[in-house]
Amino acid sequence: MKRRKFLVNSMEGALGGLILSQIPGLGFGAVGGQSATWNSLFKSDNPELVALAGDIFEKCVIDKIKPPEGTLAHRWIQAGTGEAFYGQWIWDAMFVVELLAILPDKKELIREVFQNYWDFQERWNLKRPEYAHNMVPCMIEPRNTTTWNEYPAYSQIPILGWGLERVYNLNKDRELLRQSLVPLEKFHEWYWRERDVLDTGLIAVGSYSENIQHGRYETFDNECNLDDLKLTAHPIRKGAGEGLWYGDICLPGNTGYLISSEQSLERLAKEIGDHEMAARRRKRIEKSVEAVRKHMWDEESGCFLAVNRDTLEKIRVATIGSWMPLMAEVPTRKMARRMAEAIMTDHWQTPLPIPTVDRKDKRWISNSYWRGDVWPAPNYQAAIGFARYGYHDVAADICDKTIANVLKNGVNEHYDSITGQPLGVAYLGMTCTIVSMMINNLSGKYKLSIAKNAI
């Protein structure tokens, strides 16, 4: 089974003064069938962008809201469309709730979405040994009622903290923070304990199922840097019932995402006055940033590379995950300058960038799943990273080409990096990042903002 993965700091600048309740006919309780109404959330000199944003908001955001069902005791966010990816994933949902947070009546809904993750932790902990406690799974499938604490036995890209902060920056829901910060910190500690098994500050993948592909599902499903992945026993812990659960490859993508979520958790902890929690997160952040710079930076490639867990030897293939440390501001200024140079070379400048593996790699195929194709969500996050270092032209180039292709070829899961043709599921939830690119001012050509007055 394949699963979906996967801002400049927040959208409050774009949203200042927004009074959505003044917009007539918004029908906040509605699900679907509101295309013209959702258009009225946005404004632009280009009516085509308003229509695109309204269409995406309806079909990638509003239509993904589902009522409680089975193992999901609260309202939840579906990743796919129809029966495709019928469940609540980690990273897909975070992109959707970021946009939901612009609607003032969606606070309770967003709390419920996060509570589904914390509910899973409690169910899982009842059945698992202490070292495995507090995992949040890749996805929660509501109809999987017989093995809900067994499957999936793996997690996903750790961006719950990042998503939580994006929401809070928009809706200032302190109750959401009170509900979420403690279980979120426990999830982060699970990640460090079970995915950084040598305590180096670098994050690998794994799965309690002993299935190697499940380990790959914790990141960008089929990344080329995981072709030689092996699952091993824990290299230190030798307790009863141990299995081959721990991947021997550490990734710049997942490590960068966890650092970014730790940074969000640190800031949110300070927001509610929990300075002890903030101090704990700061120690984790500093150690990991130092390790990524020391062991994963590759000057020749101009980006970060995966490394072998045990030897720290670099795996010499750059993938889309190589750019994710930018979002967490891991690179030094010198490293970031080199990354801005590298991304503009023919290694990465396919007609539609960013390909999910270096175009010069022998495994690159323009339409291959995480092996040469293009996904809007990681493009969005790479653009955020470049913008944070002041490379707004690089960020704009990525976003402009991504948006132009969606205007031409429609809203889809992923795309061919040469032809731009759509691949996979139409209106996948996390393709809502096309709207996020525009309202966060990452695009150079495509200007869209949130309507601030009644339309």
C-alpha positions as CSV (number, residue, x, y, z in Angstrom):
1,M,0.0,0.0,0.0
2,K,1.4,3.4,-1.0
3,R,0.7,6.3,1.3
4,R,0.9,10.1,1.1
5,K,3.5,12.1,2.7
6,F,4.1,14.7,3.0
7,L,5.8,28.5,5.6
8,V,7.8,31.7,5.7
9,N,6.8,31.5,9.4
10,S,3.0,32.0,9.4
11,M,0.1,33.4,7.4
12,E,-0.9,36.1,9.9
13,G,0.6,38.8,7.6
14,A,-1.6,37.7,4.8
15,L,-4.6,37.4,7.1
16,G,-4.4,40.5,9.2
17,G,-7.8,42.1,9.6
18,L,-9.7,39.2,8.1
19,I,-13.3,39.1,9.2
20,L,-14.7,36.0,7.5
21,S,-18.0,36.2,9.3
22,Q,-18.8,39.3,7.2
23,I,-18.6,37.4,4.0
24,P,-22.1,36.5,3.0
25,G,-23.2,32.9,2.4
26,L,-20.0,31.2,3.6
27,G,-21.9,28.3,5.0
28,F,-19.1,27.3,7.4
29,G,-21.0,24.1,8.4
30,A,-21.3,22.9,4.8
31,V,-19.2,20.2,3.3
32,G,-18.8,20.5,-0.5
33,G,-21.0,22.1,-3.1
34,Q,-19.9,25.6,-2.3
35,S,-17.4,26.4,-5.1
36,A,-18.5,30.0,-5.8
37,T,-18.8,30.7,-2.0
38,W,-15.3,29.4,-1.3
39,N,-14.0,31.7,-4.1
40,S,-15.1,34.6,-2.0
41,L,-12.5,33.8,0.6
42,F,-9.8,35.0,-1.9
43,K,-8.9,38.0,-3.9
44,S,-6.6,38.6,-6.8
45,D,-6.3,40.7,-9.9
46,N,-6.4,37.3,-11.8
47,P,-9.8,35.7,-11.7
48,E,-8.3,32.4,-12.7
49,L,-6.4,32.3,-9.4
50,V,-9.5,33.0,-7.4
51,A,-11.4,30.2,-9.2
52,L,-8.4,27.8,-8.6
53,A,-8.2,28.7,-4.9
54,G,-11.9,28.3,-4.4
55,D,-11.9,24.9,-6.2
56,I,-8.9,23.7,-4.2
57,F,-10.4,24.9,-0.9
58,E,-13.6,23.0,-1.5
59,K,-12.1,19.8,-2.8
60,C,-8.8,19.5,-1.0
61,V,-9.9,21.0,2.3
62,I,-13.6,21.1,3.0
63,D,-14.5,17.9,1.2
64,K,-11.8,16.1,3.3
65,I,-13.7,16.7,6.6
66,K,-15.3,13.4,7.7
67,P,-17.6,12.5,10.6
68,P,-16.5,10.2,13.4
69,E,-16.2,6.6,12.2
70,G,-14.8,3.4,13.7
71,T,-11.4,4.0,15.3
72,L,-11.6,7.7,14.7
73,A,-13.9,8.9,17.5
74,H,-13.8,12.5,16.4
75,R,-14.1,14.3,13.1
76,W,-11.1,13.7,10.9
77,I,-9.3,14.7,7.7
78,Q,-9.1,12.2,4.9
79,A,-6.0,12.2,2.8
80,G,-7.4,11.1,-0.5
81,T,-10.6,11.2,-2.5
82,G,-13.5,8.8,-2.4
83,E,-12.1,5.5,-1.2
84,A,-8.5,6.4,-2.0
85,F,-6.3,6.8,1.2
86,Y,-9.4,6.5,3.4
87,G,-7.9,7.5,6.8
88,Q,-6.2,10.3,8.6
89,W,-2.5,10.5,7.8
90,I,0.1,12.7,9.6
91,W,1.5,15.0,7.1
92,D,-1.5,15.3,4.7
93,A,-3.7,16.5,7.5
94,M,-1.3,19.2,8.6
95,F,-1.4,21.0,5.3
96,V,-5.2,20.9,5.4
97,V,-5.7,22.1,8.9
98,E,-3.4,25.0,8.2
99,L,-5.9,26.3,5.7
100,L,-8.9,25.3,7.8
101,A,-7.6,27.6,10.5
102,I,-8.5,30.7,8.5
103,L,-12.1,29.9,9.2
104,P,-13.1,31.2,12.6
105,D,-15.6,28.5,13.4
106,K,-13.2,25.5,12.9
107,K,-11.4,25.6,16.2
108,E,-13.3,22.7,17.7
109,L,-12.9,20.7,14.5
110,I,-9.1,21.2,14.5
111,R,-8.9,20.1,18.1
112,E,-10.8,16.9,17.2
113,V,-8.4,16.2,14.3
114,F,-5.4,16.4,16.7
115,Q,-7.2,14.4,19.4
116,N,-7.4,11.5,17.0
117,Y,-3.6,11.2,17.2
118,W,-3.5,11.4,21.0
119,D,-6.3,8.8,21.2
120,F,-4.2,6.4,19.2
121,Q,-1.2,6.9,21.6
122,E,-3.4,5.8,24.5
123,R,-4.7,2.7,22.7
124,W,-1.2,1.8,21.5
125,N,0.4,2.2,24.9
126,L,-2.0,-0.3,26.5
127,K,-0.6,-3.0,24.2
128,R,3.0,-2.1,23.8
129,P,6.2,-2.2,26.0
130,E,7.3,1.1,27.5
131,Y,10.0,1.8,25.0
132,A,7.4,1.8,22.2
133,H,5.0,4.1,24.0
134,N,3.6,7.3,22.5
135,M,4.1,6.5,18.8
136,V,1.7,8.3,16.4
137,P,1.1,6.1,13.3
138,C,1.5,7.0,9.7
139,M,-2.2,6.8,9.3
140,I,-5.3,5.9,11.3
141,E,-7.8,3.9,9.2
142,P,-11.3,4.1,10.8
143,R,-12.5,0.8,9.3
144,N,-9.5,-1.1,10.6
145,T,-11.3,-2.1,13.8
146,T,-9.7,-5.4,14.6
147,T,-6.0,-4.4,14.5
148,W,-6.1,-0.7,15.4
149,N,-3.3,-1.0,17.9
150,E,-1.2,-3.1,15.6
151,Y,-1.4,-1.5,12.2
152,P,0.3,0.5,11.0
153,A,3.3,-0.4,13.1
154,Y,5.3,2.6,11.8
155,S,5.0,6.4,12.0
156,Q,5.5,9.1,9.3
157,I,7.3,12.4,8.6
158,P,7.1,14.2,12.0
159,I,5.5,17.5,11.3
160,L,2.7,17.5,13.9
161,G,4.4,20.3,15.8
162,W,4.9,22.3,12.7
163,G,1.3,21.9,11.8
164,L,0.1,22.8,15.3
165,E,2.1,26.0,15.2
166,R,0.8,26.9,11.8
167,V,-2.7,26.6,13.1
168,Y,-2.0,28.5,16.3
169,N,-0.5,31.4,14.4
170,L,-3.8,31.8,12.7
171,N,-6.5,31.1,15.2
172,K,-4.7,31.6,18.6
173,D,-6.5,28.7,20.1
174,R,-4.8,28.2,23.4
175,E,-7.1,25.3,24.3
176,L,-5.6,23.5,21.4
177,L,-2.1,24.0,22.9
178,R,-3.3,22.9,26.3
179,Q,-4.7,19.7,24.7
180,S,-1.7,18.9,22.5
181,L,1.7,20.0,23.9
182,V,2.1,17.2,26.4
183,P,1.3,14.3,24.0
184,L,3.2,16.0,21.2
185,E,6.3,16.1,23.4
186,K,5.8,12.4,24.2
187,F,5.6,11.7,20.5
188,H,8.9,13.6,19.9
189,E,10.5,11.6,22.6
190,W,9.3,8.4,21.0
191,Y,10.9,9.6,17.8
192,W,14.3,10.3,19.4
193,R,14.2,7.1,21.4
194,E,13.1,4.7,18.6
195,R,14.5,6.4,15.5
196,D,17.8,7.8,16.8
197,V,18.9,4.5,18.5
198,L,22.6,5.5,18.7
199,D,21.8,9.0,20.1
200,T,23.7,10.8,17.4
201,G,20.9,13.4,16.7
202,L,20.1,11.9,13.3
203,I,16.8,10.2,12.5
204,A,16.4,6.9,10.7
205,V,13.2,5.0,9.7
206,G,11.8,1.7,11.0
207,S,8.8,-0.4,11.7
208,Y,7.7,-2.8,14.4
209,S,6.3,-5.0,11.7
210,E,9.8,-6.0,10.4
211,N,8.6,-5.0,6.9
212,I,11.3,-3.0,5.1
213,Q,8.7,-1.2,2.9
214,H,6.8,-0.1,6.0
215,G,10.1,1.5,7.2
216,R,10.3,3.4,3.9
217,Y,6.7,4.5,4.4
218,E,7.9,6.6,7.3
219,T,9.3,9.1,4.8
220,F,9.0,9.7,1.1
221,D,7.9,6.1,0.2
222,N,10.4,5.1,-2.4
223,E,13.3,7.5,-2.0
224,C,16.4,6.2,-3.9
225,N,18.6,6.7,-0.8
226,L,16.7,3.9,0.9
227,D,17.2,1.3,-1.8
228,D,19.8,-0.5,0.4
229,L,17.8,-0.1,3.7
230,K,18.1,-2.9,6.2
231,L,16.1,-3.4,9.4
232,T,18.1,-4.6,12.3
233,A,17.7,-5.4,15.9
234,H,18.2,-2.5,18.3
235,P,22.0,-2.0,18.4
236,I,22.1,-1.5,22.2
237,R,18.9,-2.7,23.8
238,K,18.7,-6.5,24.1
239,G,15.4,-7.1,25.9
240,A,12.9,-10.0,25.4
241,G,10.6,-9.8,22.4
242,E,12.9,-7.5,20.4
243,G,12.6,-7.6,16.6
244,L,14.2,-6.4,13.4
245,W,12.6,-3.0,13.7
246,Y,15.3,-0.3,13.2
247,G,16.5,1.1,9.9
248,D,20.2,1.5,9.3
249,I,19.9,4.7,7.2
250,C,19.5,8.2,8.7
251,L,17.7,10.8,6.6
252,P,18.1,14.5,6.2
253,G,14.4,14.8,5.4
254,N,13.0,13.2,8.5
255,T,15.7,14.7,10.7
256,G,15.0,18.2,9.3
257,Y,11.2,17.7,9.9
258,L,11.7,16.7,13.5
259,I,14.0,19.6,14.2
260,S,11.4,21.9,12.6
261,S,8.6,20.4,14.8
262,E,10.8,20.7,17.9
263,Q,11.3,24.4,17.1
264,S,7.6,24.8,16.9
265,L,7.1,22.9,20.2
266,E,9.7,25.1,21.9
267,R,8.0,28.3,20.8
268,L,4.5,27.0,21.7
269,A,5.8,25.9,25.1
270,K,7.1,29.4,25.8
271,E,3.7,30.8,24.6
272,I,1.9,29.0,27.4
273,G,4.7,29.6,29.9
274,D,6.2,26.1,30.1
275,H,9.8,27.1,30.0
276,E,11.0,23.7,31.3
277,M,9.5,22.0,28.3
278,A,11.0,24.7,26.0
279,A,14.4,24.1,27.5
280,R,14.1,20.3,26.9
281,R,13.3,20.9,23.3
282,R,16.1,23.4,22.9
283,K,18.7,20.8,23.9
284,R,17.3,18.3,21.4
285,I,17.4,21.0,18.6
286,E,20.9,22.1,19.2
287,K,22.3,18.6,19.3
288,S,20.5,17.5,16.1
289,V,21.4,20.7,14.1
290,E,25.1,20.2,14.9
291,A,24.9,16.5,13.9
292,V,23.2,17.3,10.6
293,R,25.7,19.9,9.7
294,K,28.6,17.7,10.6
295,H,27.6,14.4,9.1
296,M,25.1,15.1,6.4
297,W,26.3,18.2,4.6
298,D,27.9,17.5,1.2
299,E,29.6,20.5,-0.4
300,E,29.9,18.8,-3.8
301,S,26.2,18.1,-4.1
302,G,25.3,21.4,-2.5
303,C,22.7,19.7,-0.1
304,F,22.3,17.2,2.7
305,L,22.7,13.5,2.1
306,A,21.5,10.4,4.0
307,V,24.1,8.5,6.0
308,N,24.5,5.0,7.3
309,R,23.4,4.8,10.9
310,D,26.4,2.8,12.1
311,T,29.3,4.2,10.1
312,L,27.9,7.7,9.2
313,E,29.1,7.1,5.7
314,K,27.2,9.3,3.2
315,I,24.8,7.7,0.7
316,R,25.7,9.5,-2.4
317,V,22.3,10.3,-3.9
318,A,20.5,13.5,-3.4
319,T,16.7,13.4,-3.1
320,I,13.8,15.8,-2.3
321,G,14.5,15.1,1.4
322,S,18.0,16.7,0.9
323,W,16.3,20.1,0.8
324,M,14.1,19.8,3.9
325,P,16.7,20.9,6.5
326,L,16.3,24.4,5.0
327,M,12.8,24.8,6.5
328,A,14.3,24.1,9.9
329,E,17.1,26.6,9.3
330,V,19.7,23.9,9.7
331,P,22.2,25.1,7.1
332,T,24.7,27.8,7.9
333,R,24.5,30.9,5.7
334,K,27.4,29.5,3.6
335,M,25.6,26.2,3.2
336,A,22.4,27.9,2.2
337,R,24.1,29.9,-0.5
338,R,25.6,26.7,-1.9
339,M,22.1,25.1,-1.8
340,A,20.6,28.1,-3.7
341,E,23.3,27.5,-6.4
342,A,22.8,23.8,-6.6
343,I,19.0,23.9,-6.9
344,M,19.3,26.0,-10.1
345,T,21.6,23.5,-11.9
346,D,20.5,20.9,-14.4
347,H,20.6,18.3,-11.6
348,W,17.3,19.8,-10.4
349,Q,16.0,22.1,-13.1
350,T,13.6,19.8,-14.9
351,P,10.9,21.7,-16.8
352,L,8.8,21.2,-13.7
353,P,11.0,21.2,-10.6
354,I,11.8,19.9,-8.0
355,P,12.2,16.2,-9.1
356,T,12.2,13.8,-6.2
357,V,15.7,12.6,-7.0
358,D,18.7,14.2,-8.7
359,R,18.1,14.1,-12.4
360,K,21.6,12.8,-13.0
361,D,21.0,9.7,-10.9
362,K,20.6,6.6,-13.0
363,R,17.3,5.8,-11.2
364,W,15.6,9.1,-12.2
365,I,12.5,8.6,-14.2
366,S,10.3,11.7,-14.8
367,N,7.0,10.0,-13.7
368,S,8.4,7.5,-11.2
369,Y,6.9,7.5,-7.7
370,W,9.3,9.5,-5.4
371,R,12.0,8.6,-7.9
372,G,11.9,11.5,-10.4
373,D,8.3,12.9,-10.1
374,V,7.2,16.2,-8.5
375,W,5.0,16.8,-5.5
376,P,3.5,20.3,-4.6
377,A,3.8,19.8,-0.8
378,P,7.6,19.3,-0.5
379,N,8.0,22.0,-3.2
380,Y,6.1,24.3,-0.8
381,Q,8.3,23.4,2.1
382,A,11.6,23.7,0.1
383,A,10.4,27.2,-1.0
384,I,9.7,28.1,2.6
385,G,13.3,27.2,3.4
386,F,14.8,29.2,0.6
387,A,12.7,32.2,1.5
388,R,13.8,32.1,5.1
389,Y,17.4,32.5,4.0
390,G,16.4,35.4,1.7
391,Y,16.5,33.5,-1.6
392,H,13.1,34.7,-2.6
393,D,13.9,34.4,-6.3
394,V,14.6,30.7,-5.9
395,A,11.5,30.2,-3.8
396,A,9.4,32.0,-6.4
397,D,10.9,30.0,-9.3
398,I,9.8,26.8,-7.6
399,C,6.3,28.0,-6.8
400,D,5.7,29.8,-10.0
401,K,6.4,26.7,-12.1
402,T,4.4,24.5,-9.7
403,I,1.4,26.7,-9.8
404,A,1.6,27.2,-13.6
405,N,1.5,23.5,-14.1
406,V,-1.5,23.0,-11.8
407,L,-3.3,25.8,-13.8
408,K,-2.5,23.9,-17.0
409,N,-2.9,20.2,-15.9
410,G,-5.2,20.3,-12.9
411,V,-5.0,19.5,-9.2
412,N,-3.4,16.2,-8.6
413,E,-1.3,14.1,-6.2
414,H,2.0,14.4,-8.1
415,Y,3.3,15.2,-11.6
416,D,5.7,14.1,-14.3
417,S,8.8,16.3,-13.9
418,I,9.3,16.6,-17.7
419,T,5.8,16.8,-19.2
420,G,3.9,18.1,-16.1
421,Q,1.2,15.5,-16.7
422,P,-0.8,14.7,-13.6
423,L,-0.2,11.4,-11.7
424,G,-2.0,9.6,-8.9
425,V,-5.1,10.8,-7.1
426,A,-7.0,13.9,-8.2
427,Y,-7.5,16.5,-5.5
428,L,-5.3,14.9,-2.9
429,G,-5.7,16.9,0.3
430,M,-2.1,18.1,0.6
431,T,-2.2,19.6,-2.9
432,C,-3.9,22.5,-1.1
433,T,-0.4,23.7,-0.7
434,I,-0.8,25.4,-4.1
435,V,-3.1,27.9,-2.3
436,S,-0.6,28.2,0.6
437,M,2.2,29.0,-1.8
438,M,0.3,32.0,-3.0
439,I,-1.2,33.4,0.2
440,N,2.2,33.2,1.9
441,N,3.7,35.4,-0.9
442,L,6.1,32.7,-2.0
443,S,5.1,33.0,-5.6
444,G,6.5,35.8,-7.8
445,K,3.9,35.7,-10.6
446,Y,0.8,34.5,-8.9
447,K,-0.6,36.9,-6.4
448,L,-3.5,35.8,-4.2
449,S,-4.6,37.0,-0.7
450,I,-7.4,36.3,1.7
451,A,-10.4,38.6,1.3
452,K,-10.5,41.0,4.2
453,N,-13.9,42.6,3.6
454,A,-17.3,41.4,2.6
455,I,-17.5,40.5,-1.1
